[in-house]
Amino acid sequence: MELPVLDGVTHRTVRARGLRFHVAEAGAGAPVVLLHGWPQHWWLWRRVVPLLAPHARLLMLDLRGFGWSDAPPDGYDKQTMAEDVLGVLDAMEIDRVRLVGHDWGGWIGFLAALSAPERIERLMALSIPPPFGRPSPRALAEAWRLTYVLALAAPVVGERLVGSQGFVRRLLKSGAADANAFTDADLDAFATVLAEPARARASAQLYRTFLTREAVRTGGGRLRVPALLLSGDRDPAVRPAMLEGREGRADDLTIEMVPGCGHFLPEERPDVVAERARSFLGLG
């Protein structure tokens, strides 16, 4: 599938850690890395770009296995993917950035900030619990909402679900509280690329690695980087209870709920995401 076109956005391939990574770029000024989650890629940020590009240099990276980056057979543990992000920055000769991540991109952003706080000036995470802190009993009671993860992680089944495209389209639409969050072209842009066999396998690996290695192991150390976590109060996957008590292992973590919003904040409320990014990240 051809790259979607967005005014003011250019594209480059960056070689890092033995892989080719696609980076979409817009704007000028202080570098801000934007990381997507599953089941998306850089196009997630299409409604945020016009609002933020006048204030910063936006670097929208496709994670390994997604979008137009390479999809190797392994390396889908989130620490390795965080190291990918730092490797791309090294290849681009960028020492320090502000970072915004949605879904798994937010989790990976937290891990990058934990392991290399000198590289991440400020972190803004969207629609994801941080990878530290113990979930409360109320949070555990909401875990049934994540049963789709079991299907995605299952051998053979997960790849077939992603490859069928219909599952991805339904999940995107059901995750948004705003019925206008996705056009048919948007759904095609995400589902079609992800259905490629290597990328369908990457999706299964992403969730299989989470269930077998990461679900019960949280990030080590204390978060020293100032962080803001935004989540929709109508997010069907990340309920408010799942975010309770997570500030204890961070020096400066603020959690804010966005009223009337589902899981896909950058598409449902790009105005809120851009405004919080400008103020919290200190963008002009």
Residue, then its C-alpha position, 0 to 999 in steps of 0.5 A: m500500500e502507498l503511503p497516505v499523503l498529508d500536507g507538510v509531511t515528508h518521509r525518510t528511511v532511517r537505518a538503525r539497529g540493523l533495521r530500516f525505520h520509516v519516519a514521517e516528519a513535519g514542522a521545525g524547531a524542538p524535536v518531538v517524537l510521536l509514537h503510535g500504538w496497535p493497530q496503527h502507524w504514523w497516520l494516527w497523528r494526521r489530525v494532530v500534525p496541523l496543530l503542532a507542526p507550527h510549534a515543533r519538529l514532529l518525528m512520527l516513527d513507525l515502530r518495528g513491525f508496523g507501517w513502513s518500517d521493517a518487520p523482523p521475526d522477533g524483537y517485539d518485547k517493549q524494551t527492545m522497541a524502546e531501544d529501537v526508538l533511541g537507536v533511531l534518534d542516534a542515527m538522526e544525531i538527536d540527543r534529547v527529545r520530548l516524546v508523545g506516545h499513544d497506546w503501546g507507543g506510550w508504554i514504550g515511551f515510559l520504558a525509554a524514559l526509565s532506561a534513558p532519562e537523559r534522552i527524554e526531556r518530557l513524556m506525554a502518554l495517551s490511553i495506556p497505564p504506565p508499566f509500573g505500580r501495582p494495579s488496584p483491586r478495582a483495576l483487576a476487576e476490569a481486566w476482562r476487557l482485555t480478553y481480545v489480547l488472548a486471541l491476538a497472542a494465540p499461535v496461528v489464530g492471532e495472525r489470521l485475525v489481523g490478516s483478515q482485516g475485518f477484525v482490525r476495522r471493527l476494533l478501531k471503530s468500537g474503541a472510539a466513542d466518536a463515530n466520526a473518528f475514522t473514515d473508511a479510507d483511514l480504516d483501510a490505511f491501518a488494516t491493509v498494511l497490518a494484514e501483510p503476513a510479516r506485520a500480522r505476525a508482528s502483531a501476534q508477537l507483540y501481544r504474545t510477548f506481553l502475555t508471556r513476559e511483560a504482563v506480570r513484570t513492571g518497569g524497573g526503577r523510578l520515573r524521573v522524567p516529568a510525565l502527563l498521562l491522558s486517557g478517555d473516560r469512555d475508553p473501553a480498554v483502559r478504564p479509569a480504575m486501571l490508572e489509580g495509584r500509578e503516581g507512586r513510582a514517579d517524581d512528577l506524573t499527572i493523570e488526566m481523564v478526557p470526558g466523552c472520549g474513547h481510546f483513540l485520543p489523537e483522532e477523537r480529540p486532536d485539539v485536546v492532545a495538541e493543546r496539552a502537548r503545547s503547554f506540557l511540553g513547552l512548545g512555543 
